[in-house]
């Protein structure tokens, strides 16, 4: 009996001393996704961010160390192979046990067709719910989907469930964090809708067509983009057409972005009675962490209001 008791005590002691299972290694591509993931994993672990917030996923080249981080991930969260094209070699090298969450493919995510045209936008249809209708011509979609708080809510819910399956020990924490985030996102959505209501009809031009999800959500009036592809500067013909477009539609503001050269915008507005502002769709100057998503969208709303109000 004594030996049995000692053996049982030894087994309990060894079990208590055994290290807890490591939390899943979560890797995210861009700051907005990292912020959402950090909110879901808060109290358990910290996700890894691949892109510096000052970099653009449109033009980024991944370093070998970042490729290794992706290959070693237990869970990778990114937008779409059509946005973060630099990620694809590393994604293809992932092991069978890794979980890949592609935000654009989640049930319930709202996607919109990309807007074509030279100087102005072709506003087209009002978009669709990917979870119900799907889409063709995927490369023509607008993948800046994180700028809609409703999409952010879909992402955090899906991430919490994926992590709960990978790490049942912390499932309750992931789910509670996601529910708290979804409540905050709903409050943010209502706040932004009220704040932007006074400038809904004011026309403006953006650097590149990255804001459709935000504009449709809050009824804003973008009338054109300087460039359809941010990695390709606009030509002289397009610039001349856009200047004419700005005059004809009485656009009051032209927005640049911190990830790209502002000289293009300065050249475009020279001699025109139009204000110059700046919009940041990713969070170039934000500190990574769970609050970054909320600061990003609050900042966008303030930048719109500052340039469009009192027009």
Secondary structure, 3 states (H helix, E strand, C coil): CHHHHHHHHHHHHHHHHCCCCCCCCEEECCHHHHHHHHHHHCCCCCCEECCCCCCCCCCCCCCHHHHHHHHCCCEEEECCCCCCHHHHHHHHCCCCCCEEEEHHHCCCCEEEECCCCCCCCCCCCCCEEHHHHCCCCHHHEECCHHHCHHHHHHHHHHHHHHHHHHCHHHHHHHHHHHHHHHHHHHHHHHHHHHHHHHHCCCEEEEEECCCHHHHHHHCCEEEEEEECCCCCCCCHHHHHHHHHHHHHCCCCEEEECCCCCCHHHHHHHCCCCCEEEECCCCCCCCCCCCCHHHHHHHHHHHHHHHHHCCC
